[in-house]
C-alpha cells in the first residue's frame, strides 16, 4: 500500500471524521484529518500514527475505541482494494 492513500471515515463523539491514511512501513500507518462534521470545540486529532499488531490496533491517540474504529476502517478499505469481487 505504499504511496497509496485511502480514505477512512469514523465517528468521533457521534460526528463523522474523515481521514486520509497512508502506510509508512509494514503495519504502521499515518492518518491525517481531512474534515470533521462536528463542533470545533471537540475536534478529533489532526494526525495519528497507528500500529497494527496481531490482535489489535494501537496509536498515538489516547482513546483506544477511536483507534480501533479507525484501524477497522483501514482493514475494511484494504480488503475492498484487494478483493476483486468487492
C-alpha positions as CSV (number, residue, x, y, z in Angstrom):
1,X,0.0,0.0,0.0
2,X,3.0,2.3,0.0
3,X,2.4,5.6,-1.8
4,X,-1.3,4.8,-1.9
5,X,-3.7,6.9,0.1
6,X,-7.0,5.6,1.3
7,X,-9.9,7.4,2.8
8,X,-11.5,6.3,6.1
9,X,-14.5,7.8,7.9
10,X,-15.0,7.1,11.6
11,X,-17.3,8.5,14.3
12,X,-15.8,11.0,16.8
13,X,-18.3,11.6,19.6
14,X,-21.1,10.9,17.2
15,X,-19.9,13.0,14.2
16,X,-18.0,11.8,11.1
17,X,-14.3,12.4,11.0
18,X,-12.7,11.9,7.5
19,X,-9.1,10.8,7.4
20,X,-6.6,10.2,4.6
21,X,-4.4,7.2,5.6
22,X,-1.0,6.2,4.2
23,X,1.1,3.2,5.1
24,X,4.5,4.3,6.4
25,X,6.0,0.9,6.9
26,X,4.7,-2.7,7.3
27,X,2.0,-2.4,10.0
28,X,2.5,1.3,10.6
29,X,0.0,3.9,9.2
30,X,-0.3,7.7,9.3
31,X,-3.8,9.2,9.4
32,X,-4.3,12.9,8.5
33,X,-7.6,14.6,9.3
34,X,-9.3,15.9,6.1
35,X,-12.5,17.2,7.6
36,X,-14.7,16.9,10.6
37,X,-18.5,17.3,10.6
38,X,-18.9,18.1,14.3
39,X,-18.3,21.1,16.5
40,X,-14.8,22.6,16.5
41,X,-14.8,22.6,20.3
42,X,-14.2,18.8,20.3
43,X,-12.3,18.3,17.1
44,X,-10.5,14.9,16.6
45,X,-6.7,14.8,16.4
46,X,-5.2,16.2,13.1
47,X,-2.6,13.4,12.8
48,X,-2.5,10.0,14.2
49,X,0.1,7.2,13.9
50,X,-1.5,3.7,14.0
51,X,0.3,0.4,14.6
52,X,-1.3,-2.9,13.5
53,X,-0.4,-5.7,15.9
54,X,-1.7,-9.3,15.7
55,X,-4.9,-8.8,17.6
56,X,-5.5,-5.0,17.9
57,X,-4.6,-1.6,16.8
58,X,-2.7,0.9,18.9
59,X,-1.9,4.5,18.2
60,X,-0.7,8.0,19.2
61,X,-4.2,9.0,20.5
62,X,-5.3,8.0,24.0
63,X,-8.9,6.9,23.1
64,X,-8.5,3.2,22.3
65,X,-12.0,2.8,21.0
66,X,-11.4,5.5,18.4
67,X,-8.0,3.9,17.4
68,X,-9.7,0.5,17.0
69,X,-12.5,2.0,14.9
70,X,-10.0,3.8,12.6
71,X,-8.0,0.6,12.4
72,X,-11.1,-1.4,11.4
73,X,-11.9,1.2,8.7
74,X,-8.3,0.8,7.3
75,X,-8.7,-3.0,7.3
76,X,-12.0,-2.8,5.5
77,X,-10.7,-0.4,2.9
78,X,-7.7,-2.6,2.3
79,X,-9.9,-5.6,1.8
80,X,-12.0,-3.8,-0.7
81,X,-8.9,-2.6,-2.6
82,X,-7.5,-6.2,-2.8
83,X,-10.7,-8.2,-3.3
84,X,-11.8,-8.1,-7.0
85,X,-15.3,-9.3,-6.0
86,X,-15.8,-6.3,-3.7
